[in-house]
Amino acid sequence: MAYLVRDRHGTFYLRMVLNDSQRSLYGKRELRRSLGTKLKREALRRQPEAFLQALSMLGEGSSVRPPKKPTKTDKRLLLSTLLAKHEHHQSLSEVLPSTIYKTQYAVKLLITLTRDKQVDRYTKNDVRTFRDKALKLPKKGYPDQTISVTTFNNYCSNIISFFSWCEREGYVDSNVFRGIKIKRKQQASSYRDVFTREDLKRIFLTLETAPNIRPDRYWVPYIAYYTGCRINEACMLSKDDIYKVNDVWCIHFREDKPYQRLKNGYSERLVPIHQELINTGFMDYVSSVKDERVFPMLRITKSNSFSAQLSQWFGKLLRSLDIGPNKTFHSFRHTVSHCLKTEGVDVSLAAALLGHSTNSITYDVYGKRLNDPRSLVEVVNKIPSLQDRGLI
């Protein structure tokens, strides 16, 4: 006996009630076959063919093995289990530890807000559940506010990346989380604001007047302002990374020590030290450090980063100075980039200073690395001195 039925999503199925012999062979009372449509007229058109296919399968008798009874959850396919495999795979591919950490954090958040189950059992309903719950999470440092859309989209990017890996590895047929990100019309330059003149004055006057301020909290903001480097690039510096080339004092951002990791291949660069940074006493501080690392007071975190603690402290500093909310430590980098653009610095030279790709085959593939820092001295000097601007 056969019927047309619909599931809760509206898709039509052919339902066949099995006889006693068929029940004993297949271990179930009925057989269902999806007709792949939500339209009744189309379902009626497909019903006869589906019915004949079902009869053909049932008619094969004892040569057909009965379907296996539902088994317990295959722990090998649990999301948490595959997340561990994914971490190992990324490590072999030399993915940045910070990137691995972000993926781990996002997927574990998914498990917390939904539940840990076989990776191929996640549905669009789980996607909606994660989205609705995640958007209600409190913002770090602001318990009375929820996370921003940007933060939510960052979580989603890592989850999508993980499920894409699962798809490539054959654990899932499709990535159900694709398309979950919230699209907003926003210029790329508006994600992080630059520091204004008043912002810089507040920040550096605070650093200059703070009693017994830790060396990392004092010097890293100065390094970031005068080089445009990323926060972790400054925090992981070794004393060996600061030396003279052609009579020019330089900072070499590189992966020369086991604890040093750069974002990508373009990030290694030789940057002349701004004269004002030298005048402020940076070289004297470096000489006074007894450790191999320039900032030995910073400890590495589980994400293999030295900057987490400093980044949190700087965020609190900005809030206490009423600077924000779209301004972070990374705003130093945007500030330097904006300054170079305003001064009309050639894109290739700005990219060489900041450790960016130029998105040009001519420069990225065929261009030689700027090993002579003298070519960048003039570019670095485009960054205005804080003292000359009367900000300190």
CORTA-V242915 format. One record per residue. PHI is phi in whole degrees, 0 to 359 (999 if undefined). OMEGA is omega in whole degrees, 0 to 359 (* if undefined). Layout:
phi->PHI omega->OMEGA
phi->PHI omega->OMEGA
This chain:
phi->999 omega->185
phi->232 omega->181
phi->221 omega->168
phi->262 omega->177
phi->226 omega->179
phi->236 omega->175
phi->273 omega->184
phi->292 omega->178
phi->268 omega->178
phi->95 omega->180
phi->279 omega->180
phi->277 omega->178
phi->230 omega->169
phi->268 omega->181
phi->249 omega->180
phi->242 omega->177
phi->277 omega->184
phi->272 omega->176
phi->278 omega->186
phi->299 omega->181
phi->294 omega->179
phi->291 omega->178
phi->296 omega->180
phi->292 omega->181
phi->283 omega->186
phi->261 omega->176
phi->72 omega->177
phi->208 omega->188
phi->271 omega->184
phi->211 omega->179
phi->234 omega->179
phi->238 omega->177
phi->227 omega->180
phi->290 omega->176
phi->265 omega->173
phi->64 omega->179
phi->207 omega->176
phi->253 omega->180
phi->263 omega->184
phi->295 omega->180
phi->299 omega->180
phi->290 omega->178
phi->296 omega->178
phi->296 omega->179
phi->291 omega->183
phi->274 omega->186
phi->301 omega->183
phi->301 omega->181
phi->295 omega->179
phi->296 omega->179
phi->296 omega->180
phi->295 omega->179
phi->296 omega->179
phi->294 omega->178
phi->297 omega->179
phi->297 omega->180
phi->293 omega->180
phi->292 omega->182
phi->285 omega->180
phi->288 omega->172
phi->61 omega->189
phi->289 omega->180
phi->287 omega->179
phi->265 omega->179
phi->285 omega->179
phi->295 omega->178
phi->301 omega->178
phi->292 omega->176
phi->292 omega->180
phi->307 omega->180
phi->254 omega->177
phi->293 omega->181
phi->307 omega->177
phi->283 omega->185
phi->295 omega->179
phi->293 omega->182
phi->256 omega->177
phi->299 omega->181
phi->304 omega->181
phi->297 omega->180
phi->292 omega->180
phi->290 omega->177
phi->296 omega->177
phi->294 omega->178
phi->296 omega->181
phi->296 omega->178
phi->299 omega->179
phi->296 omega->180
phi->297 omega->179
phi->294 omega->179
phi->297 omega->178
phi->295 omega->180
phi->275 omega->178
phi->60 omega->174
phi->289 omega->181
phi->304 omega->178
phi->306 omega->179
phi->296 omega->178
phi->291 omega->178
phi->299 omega->181
phi->299 omega->181
phi->295 omega->178
phi->295 omega->179
phi->301 omega->182
phi->297 omega->183
phi->294 omega->181
phi->291 omega->176
phi->294 omega->175
phi->295 omega->176
phi->301 omega->180
phi->297 omega->181
phi->295 omega->185
phi->277 omega->175
phi->247 omega->171
phi->189 omega->180
phi->276 omega->178
phi->213 omega->181
phi->300 omega->189
phi->298 omega->180
phi->276 omega->179
phi->262 omega->179
phi->284 omega->184
phi->238 omega->177
phi->297 omega->176
phi->295 omega->175
phi->295 omega->179
phi->298 omega->180
phi->295 omega->179
phi->298 omega->179
phi->299 omega->181
phi->301 omega->184
phi->295 omega->181
phi->283 omega->183
phi->296 omega->181
phi->291 omega->178
phi->260 omega->180
phi->293 omega->180
phi->289 omega->178
phi->284 omega->182
phi->298 omega->180
phi->88 omega->180
phi->228 omega->185
phi->300 omega->180
phi->270 omega->179
phi->238 omega->176
phi->264 omega->181
phi->298 omega->180
phi->282 omega->176
phi->298 omega->179
phi->298 omega->178
phi->298 omega->178
phi->301 omega->180
phi->295 omega->176
phi->295 omega->175
phi->301 omega->182
phi->298 omega->180
phi->301 omega->180
phi->289 omega->178
phi->292 omega->178
phi->299 omega->179
phi->299 omega->179
phi->295 omega->181
phi->291 omega->174
phi->294 omega->175
phi->297 omega->177
phi->300 omega->179
phi->293 omega->179
phi->294 omega->181
phi->277 omega->177
phi->87 omega->179
phi->280 omega->177
phi->227 omega->180
phi->277 omega->180
phi->208 omega->182
phi->267 omega->184
phi->290 omega->182
phi->271 omega->178
phi->295 omega->180
phi->96 omega->182
phi->283 omega->184
phi->298 omega->179
phi->271 omega->183
phi->273 omega->177
phi->225 omega->176
phi->278 omega->184
phi->205 omega->178
phi->291 omega->182
phi->301 omega->183
phi->285 omega->185
phi->265 omega->181
phi->293 omega->176
phi->230 omega->179
phi->280 omega->176
phi->276 omega->176
phi->283 omega->176
phi->277 omega->178
phi->302 omega->181
phi->293 omega->177
phi->301 omega->182
phi->299 omega->180
phi->296 omega->180
phi->297 omega->184
phi->296 omega->188
phi->283 omega->173
phi->293 omega->177
phi->295 omega->179
phi->295 omega->183
phi->287 omega->185
phi->258 omega->181
phi->290 omega->181
phi->284 omega->176
phi->52 omega->180
phi->288 omega->180
phi->296 omega->182
phi->303 omega->181
phi->295 omega->181
phi->290 omega->179
phi->275 omega->190
phi->276 omega->184
phi->299 omega->175
phi->299 omega->177
phi->296 omega->180
phi->299 omega->181
phi->296 omega->181
phi->292 omega->185
phi->269 omega->178
phi->231 omega->183
phi->75 omega->183
phi->284 omega->174
phi->284 omega->186
phi->298 omega->182
phi->288 omega->177
phi->297 omega->179
phi->284 omega->184
phi->292 omega->185
phi->264 omega->183
phi->299 omega->173
phi->256 omega->178
phi->298 omega->179
phi->291 omega->181
phi->277 omega->182
phi->243 omega->184
phi->203 omega->182
phi->267 omega->173
phi->227 omega->183
phi->53 omega->178
phi->65 omega->178
phi->243 omega->176
phi->292 omega->185
phi->226 omega->167
phi->248 omega->180
phi->258 omega->176
phi->277 omega->188
phi->202 omega->174
phi->251 omega->183
phi->254 omega->181
phi->240 omega->181
phi->303 omega->183
phi->270 omega->183
phi->258 omega->178
phi->223 omega->178
phi->256 omega->183
phi->293 omega->181
phi->201 omega->183
phi->293 omega->181
phi->278 omega->187
phi->285 omega->178
phi->287 omega->183
phi->198 omega->179
phi->249 omega->186
phi->246 omega->176
phi->298 omega->180
phi->277 omega->180
phi->302 omega->183
phi->301 omega->180
phi->293 omega->177
phi->292 omega->176
phi->293 omega->180
phi->297 omega->181
phi->288 omega->176
phi->109 omega->183
phi->297 omega->182
phi->294 omega->178
phi->294 omega->178
phi->296 omega->181
phi->302 omega->180
phi->295 omega->183
phi->280 omega->182
phi->286 omega->181
phi->271 omega->182
phi->279 omega->176
phi->291 omega->182
phi->273 omega->181
phi->292 omega->180
phi->236 omega->184
phi->293 omega->180
phi->286 omega->179
phi->273 omega->181
phi->252 omega->181
phi->286 omega->180
phi->261 omega->180
phi->294 omega->176
phi->270 omega->179
phi->60 omega->181
phi->233 omega->176
phi->268 omega->193
phi->266 omega->187
phi->303 omega->182
phi->296 omega->181
phi->293 omega->180
phi->298 omega->178
phi->294 omega->179
phi->298 omega->182
phi->293 omega->177
phi->299 omega->177
phi->294 omega->178
phi->298 omega->180
phi->298 omega->180
phi->294 omega->180
phi->292 omega->179
phi->266 omega->180
phi->60 omega->177
phi->249 omega->180
phi->147 omega->2
phi->272 omega->182
phi->270 omega->179
phi->235 omega->180
phi->226 omega->177
phi->300 omega->181
phi->296 omega->178
phi->295 omega->174
phi->301 omega->181
phi->295 omega->177
phi->293 omega->180
phi->295 omega->179
phi->295 omega->179
phi->300 omega->179
phi->295 omega->179
phi->298 omega->181
phi->295 omega->179
phi->294 omega->179
phi->296 omega->181
phi->279 omega->177
phi->75 omega->180
phi->292 omega->179
phi->304 omega->185
phi->303 omega->182
phi->295 omega->179
phi->286 omega->177
phi->297 omega->179
phi->294 omega->179
phi->295 omega->180
phi->286 omega->186
phi->271 omega->181
phi->77 omega->180
phi->250 omega->168
phi->279 omega->177
phi->269 omega->185
phi->57 omega->179
phi->231 omega->178
phi->299 omega->182
phi->302 omega->183
phi->272 omega->186
phi->285 omega->184
phi->262 omega->186
phi->265 omega->180
phi->287 omega->179
phi->272 omega->177
phi->297 omega->181
phi->282 omega->182
phi->274 omega->178
phi->261 omega->185
phi->296 omega->182
phi->299 omega->180
phi->289 omega->181
phi->252 omega->181
phi->301 omega->181
phi->296 omega->179
phi->293 omega->179
phi->298 omega->181
phi->291 omega->175
phi->288 omega->177
phi->283 omega->187
phi->294 omega->178
phi->294 omega->178
phi->296 omega->181
phi->291 omega->180
phi->296 omega->179
phi->275 omega->179
phi->70 omega->182
phi->266 omega->176
phi->222 omega->*
